[in-house]
Amino acid sequence: MVEFETLAEHLLDAGAEPFGLLTHQTLPTADLLRDRFGTQLAALFSPEHGYFGEAAAGEKTADERHPDWDIPIYSLYGDTRKPTPQMLEGLGRLVIDMQDLGVRCYTYLGTLKYALEAAAEAGIAVTVADRPIPLGGVVDGPMRSSLEFASFVAPVNVPLCYGMTPGEAATWIVREEGLDLDLTVIQVDAWNHFMRDPWPNFMPPSPSIKSWDSAVMYPASVFTEAFPALDCDRSGPLAFRILGAPWLNATTLAEQLRGPLAVCGIKLRPYRYTPSSGKYAGQRVNGLLMSCDAPAAFYPVTGGMLILAGITALHPEAAMEGFRPDWFDKLYGGPGTREFFEKRAFSEMFADWIEGQESYINTRISIY
């Protein structure tokens, strides 16, 4: 983990000037910096879900003032997603500390990119307090197909699982986007990309990433956002760890997919549960509970697509009810994955993914 004293010494060396902090309450950084630097911490910035982490996915949040410190908390998931010049006025530095997952469609990557761009335009320095990511160095899934498909869930051209920490991603973005920015990364202590076991006191970075298991299975099940006929227990204790529906033949699917998923490091077992929200709220449904069985050889995006292929082959009409192709394309960074899926051309799909990943790995920043 980042040593707070290292961050504090860096800020002291940078000089006594007001600074802002982009973060969320899950992390203790704001309290530690306030205790150490007092009113030099002059503004807070919050990503999706808000500083206090209470907003639902996709729910806009508004600017507010910190109830104890009487400083602004600027929402970067409301009327604007990029810090404005007015928000940055009077600040000499922006500190960024967000617990990310290393998944392109998790919106903290988009918030990071926009914050770096705004700081470069305003001529203020940026310090990223780096953090481990639950997926470590996992690289898996499709690249964004073209700039036409740039969005807040596909802000840069990296695979869906891109295997970089926030500090590495910031360094990559500054280089690839050609930003003129004074960037410092406070590195993680005693961690590397092969360390994929849960660390103590992992705190949920957003309302639906409730646990370490939710975090690592998120890229395997996020496709449910485009398949409303499939539940992922988003509001429940098994969020993103399970796929369920009343019509799902979970026992057959778990048996059929056992072999293919073994090479992805994923294990399935039937599990009945009752969603608290969504289409099947209050109904007991048949579920497939997913777990990471081999962290060293874990390919959650590939595994998720194999599961989706199995579900739609066994239940073609039920699974496709209400399918949202536009949102599927946004999540996967373009229409290519959907087109392969609709043709059932999965070998060609995975070959296309690997080709893109190979070009990306030559550019990837890895400091651990």
GINORFEN-V923733 format. One record per residue. N is the residue number from 1. D_FIRST is the distance of its C-alpha to the first C-alpha in Angstrom with 2 decimals. Layout:
n,d_first
N,D_FIRST
N,D_FIRST
//
This chain:
n,d_first
1,0.00
2,3.79
3,6.28
4,8.98
5,11.63
6,11.08
7,11.60
8,14.43
9,16.06
10,16.14
11,17.86
12,20.16
13,21.17
14,21.91
15,24.48
16,25.49
17,25.88
18,25.25
19,22.26
20,21.33
21,18.15
22,17.85
23,15.75
24,16.55
25,16.80
26,14.41
27,11.59
28,12.26
29,12.10
30,15.88
31,16.79
32,14.78
33,16.28
34,19.63
35,19.70
36,19.01
37,20.99
38,23.48
39,25.66
40,24.08
41,21.89
42,24.95
43,24.12
44,21.78
45,21.83
46,21.22
47,21.08
48,23.07
49,23.37
50,23.25
51,20.97
52,21.73
53,21.35
54,24.94
55,26.69
56,27.62
57,27.00
58,29.19
59,30.15
60,30.47
61,29.02
62,30.65
63,29.70
64,29.58
65,28.88
66,26.23
67,28.22
68,27.08
69,26.45
70,29.21
71,27.36
72,27.61
73,25.28
74,26.34
75,26.28
76,25.48
77,26.91
78,30.34
79,33.11
80,30.86
81,27.76
82,27.43
83,27.12
84,30.65
85,31.86
86,32.79
87,29.26
88,27.93
89,30.94
90,30.28
91,26.59
92,25.61
93,22.11
94,20.09
95,16.37
96,14.81
97,11.79
98,12.54
99,11.11
100,13.36
101,14.80
102,16.14
103,19.65
104,22.15
105,24.04
106,21.13
107,22.05
108,18.77
109,19.46
110,22.87
111,21.65
112,19.33
113,22.41
114,24.77
115,22.65
116,22.44
117,26.18
118,27.06
119,25.25
120,27.03
121,30.30
122,29.88
123,28.97
124,25.83
125,22.61
126,19.31
127,15.77
128,13.03
129,9.57
130,8.06
131,6.18
132,6.99
133,10.52
134,12.38
135,15.13
136,13.36
137,16.14
138,18.95
139,21.75
140,24.63
141,27.30
142,29.56
143,29.14
144,30.45
145,34.14
146,35.08
147,34.45
148,36.91
149,34.32
150,31.59
151,30.37
152,27.46
153,26.55
154,27.29
155,26.36
156,25.97
157,27.48
158,24.84
159,25.12
160,24.38
161,21.27
162,20.12
163,17.05
164,15.13
165,11.84
166,12.78
167,12.60
168,14.71
169,16.95
170,17.56
171,18.60
172,20.77
173,22.37
174,23.24
175,24.90
176,26.61
177,27.82
178,28.90
179,27.36
180,28.19
181,24.94
182,23.09
183,19.53
184,16.52
185,13.08
186,10.23
187,8.42
188,5.06
189,5.32
190,7.33
191,7.44
192,10.71
193,12.95
194,14.79
195,12.19
196,13.55
197,13.65
198,12.42
199,9.28
200,10.35
201,11.25
202,11.10
203,13.10
204,15.86
205,15.37
206,19.19
207,22.16
208,22.92
209,19.54
210,19.85
211,17.81
212,15.82
213,19.34
214,20.37
215,17.55
216,18.44
217,22.16
218,22.31
219,23.42
220,26.01
221,27.62
222,27.20
223,30.74
224,32.08
225,31.83
226,34.82
227,36.51
228,37.37
229,39.40
230,36.24
231,34.02
232,30.26
233,30.04
234,28.05
235,28.64
236,28.50
237,26.14
238,26.33
239,25.47
240,25.28
241,25.50
242,29.27
243,32.28
244,35.48
245,39.01
246,42.25
247,43.88
248,41.14
249,42.34
250,39.01
251,40.56
252,42.24
253,39.25
254,36.91
255,39.54
256,40.23
257,36.63
258,35.52
259,36.36
260,35.13
261,31.74
262,31.19
263,30.49
264,27.80
265,25.92
266,27.04
267,29.19
268,31.47
269,33.49
270,35.93
271,34.78
272,36.89
273,35.38
274,36.50
275,34.70
276,34.53
277,34.97
278,36.22
279,39.40
280,39.57
281,38.48
282,40.12
283,41.33
284,40.31
285,39.30
286,38.78
287,35.22
288,33.32
289,30.08
290,27.56
291,24.88
292,22.80
293,24.71
294,23.38
295,19.78
296,20.59
297,23.54
298,22.69
299,24.66
300,24.47
301,26.52
302,29.22
303,29.24
304,29.57
305,32.48
306,34.15
307,33.94
308,35.38
309,38.08
310,39.03
311,39.20
312,41.31
313,43.59
314,44.33
315,44.49
316,45.37
317,46.94
318,44.80
319,41.45
320,42.58
321,43.94
322,42.60
323,40.57
324,39.06
325,39.33
326,38.26
327,34.95
328,34.44
329,35.00
330,32.47
331,29.73
332,30.54
333,31.13
334,34.89
335,37.94
336,37.70
337,35.79
338,38.17
339,41.18
340,40.21
341,39.56
342,42.94
343,44.67
344,42.81
345,42.05
346,38.73
347,39.08
348,39.67
349,36.74
350,34.25
351,35.88
352,35.47
353,31.76
354,31.24
355,33.27
356,31.09
357,27.85
358,29.29
359,30.02
360,26.57
361,24.75
362,26.68
363,25.08
364,21.52
365,18.78
366,16.49
367,14.37
368,12.37
//
